[in-house]
């Protein structure tokens, strides 16, 4: 008696869906979604669905730190206490305000000041 090779029935992988080259990436789609919102109420509803409460608090905290740094006149320790942020967060936001190439904080701060 010869032993024939045993082949297991393996499920075949589903074919990968075709990638639409014109479709926006995940990040671009998110940006498009944010840009489509037209009021604070809409923004609040979307961000409440998208983010956890902790994520929203972290965003708000960083933004408060950026605004306080932009105003000037306070130490990092004072800013951390007022914003409820860690000193590490204050240093990180300060670095992004001063050194990083994207300058996203700076762009919005300047627009809101105008």
N, C-alpha and C positions, 0 to 999 in steps of 0.2 A: 504494500500500500504506500503510495507516494503522498506526501503532504503537499497540497496545493497552497500557494501563498494566500494568506488571509488578508483581505482588504476590508477595512472598516468603511462603513458608509459615513462619509464626512459631509456635513452640510456645506454646500458651496456658498462662497461669500457673495453677498448681494452686490450687483454692479454698483460702482460709485456713481452718484448722480453727476450729471454733466455740470460743469462749472461755467456759469455765465460770466464771461470776462467783463461785461458791462455792469454787473451787479456790484454795489458798494461793499466794501469789507465790513466786518462787524463794527469797527470803530467809526468808519464813515457813515454807516447806517444809523448809529447812535447819534452822531453829530447832526445828521439830517433830521432825526426825530426831535432833538432838542431845538433845532432851528425852526421847526414847524409850529412850536408852541407860541401862542400869542398873548398870554396873560400870566400873571403870577398864580392864579387859580389853576390854570392848565399845567404850569410848571410844577406846582405843588402836588397835584394829582399824579403826574407822571413820575416824579422823583419818589413819592411815597410808595408807588408800585415797584419801581426799579431798585431802590436802595433799602437797606435795613435801617432802622432808627440809628444804630451806631455809625453807619456810614454817613448818614445825613448830618449827624452831630459833628463828625470829623471834618466834613466839607465846610460846615458853618464855622467851626473852630479855626480852621486854616484861613478862611476868608477874613474872619475877625482879626486874626494875627496880622495878616497882610495889610489890612486897613490901618491898624494901630502902628505898624512899622512905617507905613507911608506917611502918617500924620507926624511922626517924629516926636522927640521930647521925652520919651519914656525908655527906661532900661528894659533889657530883655526880660529880666525878672518881673518887672512891673507888668509888662505885656502878657507874660505867661499867667500871672495871677488874674489880671482883668479878663482875659479870654478863656480862662479855665484850661489852658494848654500846658503841655510840658515844656520845659526849657529846650528840649531837643526839637520839638515842633517849631518853636520860635526861631531857632538857629536855622533849621531846614528851610523855612519860608523866607527868612532873610537872605539865605544863599540864593534861592530862586529869584528873589527880587533883584539881587545885585549881579549875579554871575552867570546864570543859566541863559542859553541862547534863545529859548522859546519866548521869554518875556510875556507870558500870558497874564500873570498877575498885573504887571506894569501896564499892559494894554488896557485892561478893564479899569484899573484904578484911574488912569489918565482920562479915559472916556467918561467915567462917572464924575470926575472933577470938572470937566468942561461944561 
